[in-house]
Amino acid sequence: MIVLFLLFQLIILNFAQAHSDQVLTFEEYFKSGKVEYTEKNWPDCVAFMKRANDDFKQYQDEMIACRQKCEKLIKPADKSEKLSMFHETSERALCIMRCKRDRLTERHPGVRKMDVYFDMMERKPYQYIHICYWQLGELAMAVQSAYTFLVANPEDRDILSSLNFYMKQPGFDNSMLIDMERKDYEAKFINGVEAYDEQDWGRCVHEFEFSLEKSLKEDEKCRLLCQDKIDWTLSDVNPDIEVLFASIRASIVQCEQNCLYKLARINGYNVGNLIAAHYEYLHFCQFKLSRGSEACQSVANYLLFDDNPLMRRNKYFYLKQYGKLELFVPEEKIIRVYAQRAIEKRYLDFIDQRFRFDENNELKPEQADDHNPLNTQIHIEDNFAYEQVPEILKDPKECKILRSALPETQLQPFLEELGQRVKKLWPNSKFESVSCGSEVREAKCPRAIVLSAENSDCGEWLGRWFSGCAVVFCD
């Protein structure tokens, strides 16, 4: 490996000297790597692709640093004065231009082709590197490279086939399955899940809190980079300036809104709403450490982003446990994230709905709401009627019916009636199953509503895992 490393460095040095009059960026390195791949020059292929990755990371870091610097330096304008706002935009543009010139220099300009930028975002160099490493006899590096590409492209059949091939080779070990682009928040999230499974509650809280902090920082970085992803080559017309500005702004906001969705793919698995996913584990680990107030706040944080009945059941449980509704107040920093995303979604919904053309290439008729300012009010109150849940199923005779050995077809009239009661709180719910057994069972749907049919606690709201007799609805 040392010999290969020195060889790679020599290749890059010779290339740089031979092209001293040309600008060398990740775009050039990536292009050269593909050429060497085509010509089966495997060491050169690896060298250029690795350099493309390194230069791309440096480019992103520099862009983020410039955006952060200028956000701090430029003082906010008076929003009531249009020219003041234009002046603020001009100052920020000047600041960023100077920063880019200082950090990147004339020998490292901005992106020339956005398709290469997006190839780098999708980890395309690893699509070539793994084959080059295999040709060089480097199984471990071939596996790591293939796996790194797979994490970002889980549906790619070619990489799945290649990885399956590598896993059948002599010398393969599962420890080779490493995502070389894994970020700190991902590693901490994975560690947190491991701690949860091992019932190491203290480490669970530590890992998830650290992961959440890093996740929010990654979201901030991703959002800053959105302002550098405008592909001007797509503009083949000369639109009105307001239309152009609206299009650019909508593109940036959509990119910013998508950041958390992209970050939610951890080790190739989509964890859903990334922020809520942290609190799904955190509240339980905090509860196990007898940190009840923190557990309640974690539940409140979760419910800002997801109204899953299972989490609402946790709130119901904690309310009975502690009897203090004031414990369920979300953190300020989480409220700010929620508010930002909620307002962004309203803006994007307006753009999507109002800028649609019908089959005659006409815009929708003008509406009164078209002239109103964007509603920036948000509500964080949880108005769910928790007190009504025990009213759904409270007659012991009805629970006895559910415990009976009658076939489901004979239970159908009562199940339909029970389903209508459930729909008053969860309008989209559907009956899933009724069962009895001493073993612990897991509700099959991710948004389950589980009610006990036991005589001792008829109608009690249960969690995902339950035993005894119970009826399950899915929201």
N, C-alpha and C positions, 0 to 999 in steps of 0.2 A: 504493500500500500504506500510506503514512503517513496519508493521508486516512481509509482504512478503519480503521486502528488507532485513530485519534482518535475516530472514530465509534463503534467498539466500546466504548471507555472511557466515552464519554458515555452510551451505552445502559445500561451497568452502573451508572454513578453515579446516573442518573435512577431506575433500578429500585430501587437500595438506598435512595434517599431516599423513594420512594413506599411502600416496605415497611419503614420504619425500626422498626416495632413487631413485625416478624416475624424469625425466625431464618433466616439465609441460609447454606445449606450446599450441598455438591455435589448433594444430593438436590433442593433447590429449583431450583438452576441447571439441572440436567439436565431437570427437569420443565418449566421455563419454555422451555428450548431446544426441546423437542419441540412445545410449543404454537406457538412462532414458526415452526417448520418446517412444521407443519400449515397455518398461516395464510400461508405463503410470504413471511414477513418474513426474507429471507435474511441480512442483516447481523446482525439480532437473534439468529437461529439460531446463527451462528458465535460471536458474543460470549458467549452463555450457555453453549454447549457448551465453549468454551475455558476459561471461568471454572470450569465443573464439573470439568474435568480438573485445573486448577491447585489447586482447593480439595481435591479428592480426594487428590492427592499430598501436600498439606500435612497433611491429616488422617492419612494413613498415617505420615508422618514423625513426627508428634507421638505417635502410638500407639507406634511403635517406640522413641522416646526415653523414654517413660514406662516401658515394659517393661524397657528396658536399665537405666534409673536404679534401679528398684526391685529388679531382680535383684542389683545391686551393694550396695544399702543393707541389705537384709534378711539377717540372719545365719541360717545353717541351723539348724534345730531338731534336738533330740535325737530320732532316729528311733524310739527304743525307747519313747518316751512319746507316746501318741496325742494328748493335749491340747496337747503342745508343737508337734506338727505342725499341729493346728488353729489354734494361736496364730500360727504362722508364716504360714499361709494368710491369717489375718485381718490380720496386719501388712502383707502384700503387697497385699491388697485395699485397705486404708486408704491405703497409699502411692500406688497407682495412681489411686484416686479423687481424692486431693489433686493429684496431678500433672495429671490430666485437667482438673480445675477450674482449675488455674493456667495451663495451656497453651491450653486450648480456650475457657475462660470459659463462663458460662451462656448466652452468645449463640451458642455453637457446640457443641451437645450431641452425644451419640453418635449412631450410625446408628439411624434409626427403622424403615427397611424394608430388610431384607437383600437383597431382589431388586434394588434400586437399587445396592447395594454390589457385587453380583456383575456387574451390567451394566457398572459402571465397570471392574471387573477384566477384563472381556472387551472393553474398549475400545469399548463401544457408542456413545459420543458421535461417534466418527469415522464411524460408519455414517450419521450425519446430516450431519456437517460437510462431507464430500466433495461431497455434492449441493448444499449451500448455496454452497460455493465455486464450483462449476461454474456455478450460476445467476448468480453475481456476475462471471463471466468470468475467474476465477482458475484457469487450467488447472494450473499447477505445484502450487498448494496443494491442489487437488482430487485430483491424482494422489498427492501425499504422504499425504493423509488416507486415501484409499482403500487405499493400500499398507500404511499403519500398521494399519488394521483387518484387512487380509488376513493379515498376519504372525501375528496372534493367532487368526485364524479362517480357516485355509487351505482349508476345505471349503465355505465360504459361496459358493454359486453366484451370488447377486446381486452380490456385490462383485467376483467374478471377471469377470462380464459387464460391470460398470461400468468396471473397470480396462482391460479389452480395448477398450472404447469409447474411453476416454481416449487409449490408446496409438495409436489410428488418427487422432487429431486433429492438424491442422497445428500445429506448434510443440512437439509432444511430443519429449522427449529422455529417454534412459535415466537420466540423472543426476537426474531427478525422482523416481525410485523410492527414496525415503528413508523409513526407519522412524523416525518422530519420537519413539517411545518406546524406542528402542534403548538398552540399558544399557551401562555401561562394559565389563563382562565379555564381552558379545556382540561389541562392537567389537574388543576385543583378541583374542578367539577368531578372528574373521574375518581380522584382520591376521596372526595366527599361521599360518593356513592359506595365506594369500598368500605369506608368507615361506617356508613349507615348499615351496610350488610353485616359488618362485623360487630355491630352494636357498640362501637367506640364513639359514644355520643359527644364527648368533648372534642375529639378530632373532627368529627362530622361538622360541628358548628364552625370550627376554625377554618376548615377547608372551604366550606360553602360561603362563608362570609368573605373570605379572600377572593374566591372565584367571582362572586357578585361584584366586588369592587373592581376587579380586573375586567369583567365583562362590560361594565359601564364605561371604563376608559377605552376599551376597544370600540365600543359603539361611538364614542366621541371622535376617535381617530377616523373611523369609517365615514362618519358624517362630513368631516373636514375634506376627505378625499373626494367626496361626491361633487365638490365644486370644481374639480379638475377633470371631470369625465364628459365634457361636452364635445361631441364629435361634429365639428363645423362642416365636414365634408357632406353631411346629410342635407344641408341647406342648398337646394338647387333652385330655389325661388327667392324672390325679394319681398317678403311679407311686410305688413305694417309693423312698425317698431313695437307697438304694444302687444301685438300678437306674438312677435318674436320673444319679447321679454316674458310673457305669460308662459310660453312653451318652455323656455329655459328654466324658469323658476319651478314649474311643475315637474320637470325632469329631475331637478336637484332634490326637491322635496320627496319625490317618489324614491329616489336613490337613498335618501336619509331614512325614510320609513322602512326600507327593505334591510337596513343594516342588521337589526336584531334578528330578522328572519334568517339571514345568512350566518350570523354568529351562532344560531341555535343548532347548527349541525356540528355535533361533538363526536369525534372519532367515527365519522361517517353516519351517525344516527341523529335524526332530528328529534330534539327533546321538546318540541312545541314552543310555547312562549317561554323564552329563555329566563326572564325574570321570575315568572311564576314557578318555573321548574326548580329554581333555587329554594324558594319558600316551601315547596311541596315537601322537601326533606328537612329544611331548617326548623320548621315549627315543631316537628315530632322530636327531633334531637334536643331542642331546647326544653320541651315538655319533660323528656326523660331526665334532664338535668335539674328538674324542678324550677326552671326559669319560666314560670307561667306567663308573666306579663310580656316577655319577649316572644313566646309562642303565640300569644294572642295578636300581637302586632304583626308577626309574620303572616298569620292567617289574613289579617286585614290588608296587608301588602299584596298578597296573592289575589285576593278577590277584586282588586282594582283591574286586573288584567284578565281574569277568567272566573266565570260564575259557576264553576263545576259544582254539582250537588254534593260531591264527596267532600270538598273543602268547606262547603256551607255546613255540612254535617259536623265537621271538626269545630267550627265556630259554635254550633249548637251544643256540642259536648263541653267546650270550654266555658260557655255561658252558664251551664249547669254546674260546672266544676268550681268556677270562681265567682259567678254572680255579679260581674262588673262589666257593663257594656262599654264603659269609658276606656277599657283596656284595648279595644279594637279600633285604634286610630293609626292609620298608616304613617310611615316615616315621611318627613318633608322631602327628602331627596327622591323617594320613590313616587311621591305625589307629583313632583316636577317632571319626572320621566313620563308618567302617565298622562299628565296634562299636555305635554309637548306632543306626544303621539296621538292623543285624541283630537287636538286641534289640527294637526297635520292631516289626519284622516278626513276631517270635515272639508278641509281645503281641497284635497285630492278628489273626494266624492263630488264636490261642486264642479271641478274641472271635468271629471269623467262624465257627469250627467249633462252639463250645459254645452259642452263642446262636441257633442255627438251630432253627426249628420244623418238624416234619414235616407231612404232609398232614392229620393229625388235630389240628394246632395244639398238639402236645406237644413239649417239649424232649427232646433225646437222653438216654438213660439216664446216670446218674451214673457217672463214671469216677474211678479212684484219682488220676489226674493233676489232677483238678479241685481238689484240696486242697493241692497243692504250690506253693511260691513260684515265681515266674517265673525260669527259668534265665537268668542273666546272664553265663554263661561264653561266651567266644568263642575261636575258634581261627584263627590266621593262617598256620598252616603250609601250605605247598604240598606235598602228598603225592603228586603225580603221578609215575608211574614213568617218568621221562625215559630211564633207561638201557635200557628195554625197546623203545623206538622203533626202534633199529637192528636189532632181532631180527625185525621184521615182514616185512621183505623184504631178504634178504642173500645169497641164492643167485644168482650170475650167470646161471644157466640160467633162473631165473624172470624175471629182468629181460629176458633175451633173448626170452622168450615174449611179454612186454608190448610189446617193440619190433617184433615180427613184424607182417607185413601181414595177419594173419588177421582176418577180420571179428569184430566183438564177440560175435556169437552163438557162435562157436567158442571164444572166450576165456572164455565164461561160467562153465564149471566152475571154472577157476582163479581168476577174479575173485571168485566166491562164497567160495572157500577163503580168498583174501586178505582179503576183507571180514570174515570171522570173526576173523581175527587183529587187524584194526583195531578191531573191536568190543570186544576185551578191554580196550583203553585208552579207547575212545570208544563206549560202548554204543549211542548213538543214531545212529551214523554210517551213511551210505549211499553206495554207489558213484556217482560222478558222471561221470567220463570217463577215458579213456586216450588220449594223443596224443603225436605227435612233431613237431618242427619247430625250425628254427634261430632263429625269431623269438621275441621275449619275449612271453609271454602272461600274462594275469591269471586266477586262479581265479574261477569264476563265482559261487561261494557265499561269503557273508561269514564263515563258520566252516569254512574249508577245511583239509583235511589232504592235503598234497602230498608224494609220495614219488618220488624219481628212479628212472628205469628205465634210465639210462645205464650202460654197462659200467664206466666209470671211477669212478662213485660210486653203485653200485647200492644202492637203499634209503635214500639220504640224505634227511633231512627238509628239504624246501624251503619257501620262503616263498610269499606271495601271488603274486608275480611270478616266473616261471620260464621256462626255455628247454630245448631238447632233448626227450628222451622222459620222460614222467612220468605217474603215475596219481593221480587226484584223488578224494578222498572228502569228503563234506559232513557235518558234525556237526549 
